[in-house]
Amino acid sequence: MKTIKISIIGFGAVGQGVARSLLSKQEYLKKQGYDIRVVGISDSKGSEINTKGIDLEDALNRKKQKGTVAIDTSDALELIRNVKHDIVVEVTPTNIGNGEPGLGNIRAALHAGRHVVTSNKGPLALRFTELKEAAEDNGLHLRYEATVGGAVPIFNLVHEALAGNSIIGIEGILNGTCNYILTRMEEERMPYELVLKEAQELGIAETDPTYDVEGIDSAIKLVIIANSIFGQNATYGDVDVTGITKITPEALELANKNNYVVKLVCEVRESRLTVAPRLVPKRHPLAVGGTLNVASILTDLAGRITISGKGAGSIETASSILSDILYIARNS
Ligand SMILES: NC(=O)c1ccc[n+]([C@@H]2O[C@H](COP(=O)([O-])OP(=O)(O)OC[C@H]3O[C@@H](n4cnc5c(N)ncnc54)[C@H](OP(=O)(O)O)[C@@H]3O)[C@@H](O)[C@H]2O)c1
């Protein structure tokens, strides 16, 4: 049995999803030969630390009842630096201004000799090359499947299953909120503002939806794809971005009459990065509805490979994180 000690930095939707998945998969993982123990959990108020392994049921209950997991005043950086463990699971909020607190947490983890698994887009969109090199220089893994596409394993697919192919281009729909709004506008012939309100009431769109509907979230994900898969050194400023706020029900109806749907499509081709509403034929693999995400990868040997699935959600995102943890467990 291989014992892997991990910390969970950030105990919101994703951090708790990771804890729940580890609880429900405990026996399954042991059968695979892995005893994955959480030795530290941090939220914004403090931490719980137990080098023998935290009782995750207890931590989840405390978070629900008290609003915090903290029973120790150590903050995330102290936990990362001072508690001996193998993998830091960094799942604090995305901050696209300066990447913090995630950037500092990931730098500290790599400096302390710990592998990193993250769903946090900020540090990777801002400092991809620096972090990748820091990991490589220290012989560590930096895994980030959950940053793009939630449960959809885009990086695993390209780097593992499609290894040997040259990747010609990638097209995708990487923001479930925009896809939901466009799908509902088309189905119900409702104007943008009304559908946005409905999405906010359902918790699909944020109170301030700018980040999603202006295409910013999609562009950040595209930057991570460009850097990880195409070896670019791109930043947000390199992406041509148009959001969905100007799309009218009339435009969608006209598209519909001609057997098209309108989708917010992200595309990397050679060095061009674009996020923009595009006409997609109804039977095209990119024409997925609702909150689904999709990525279509154009390769030289395999042709077009398309994968689609849930781009967000606590347990769905934990699926990608667990897969990254197991990758490290197998390869370190
Ligand atoms: N939700 C999804 O479906 C999804 C999917 C893919 C990627 N992501 C990404 O995954 C990350 C986490 O998302 P989420 O939905 O779980 O966010 P969330 O629910 O807002 O949770 C964030 C957690 O980070 C904690 N935190 C904030 N500042 C901290 C600090 N300085 N030190 C330690 N902990 C700190 C918060 O503490 P408190 O609890 O004390 O506030 C909270 O527990 C984000 O970067 C997001 O973009 C999310």
The ligand as an ORCA input file, in Angstrom:
! r2SCAN-3c Opt
* xyz 0 1
  N     -16.688     25.482     -8.579
  C     -16.382     24.881     -9.703
  O     -17.198     24.154    -10.287
  C     -15.007     25.068    -10.327
  C     -14.700     24.355    -11.504
  C     -13.400     24.473    -12.039
  C     -12.475     25.298    -11.415
  N     -12.836     26.001    -10.282
  C     -11.815     26.832     -9.627
  O     -11.468     26.169     -8.410
  C     -11.152     27.133     -7.409
  C     -12.060     26.912     -6.206
  O     -13.395     27.104     -6.609
  P     -14.610     26.991     -5.561
  O     -15.843     27.026     -6.373
  O     -14.343     25.896     -4.614
  O     -14.440     28.392     -4.785
  P     -15.101     28.778     -3.384
  O     -16.304     27.956     -3.145
  O     -15.190     30.257     -3.387
  O     -13.990     28.314     -2.302
  C     -12.766     28.950     -2.161
  C     -12.145     28.497     -0.849
  O     -10.864     29.114     -0.718
  C     -10.750     29.610      0.617
  N      -9.783     30.704      0.677
  C      -9.886     31.980      0.228
  N      -8.755     32.657      0.507
  C      -7.937     31.791      1.152
  C      -6.634     31.886      1.707
  N      -5.938     33.034      1.657
  N      -6.104     30.788      2.315
  C      -6.791     29.617      2.388
  N      -8.030     29.473      1.884
  C      -8.585     30.548      1.260
  C     -12.145     30.060      0.982
  O     -12.232     30.168      2.397
  P     -13.623     30.464      3.170
  O     -14.417     29.179      3.049
  O     -13.180     30.720      4.561
  O     -14.251     31.620      2.473
  C     -12.963     28.892      0.406
  O     -12.974     27.829      1.308
  C     -11.319     28.500     -8.058
  O     -10.052     28.945     -8.456
  C     -12.233     28.225     -9.239
  O     -12.014     29.127    -10.308
  C     -14.064     25.900     -9.726
*
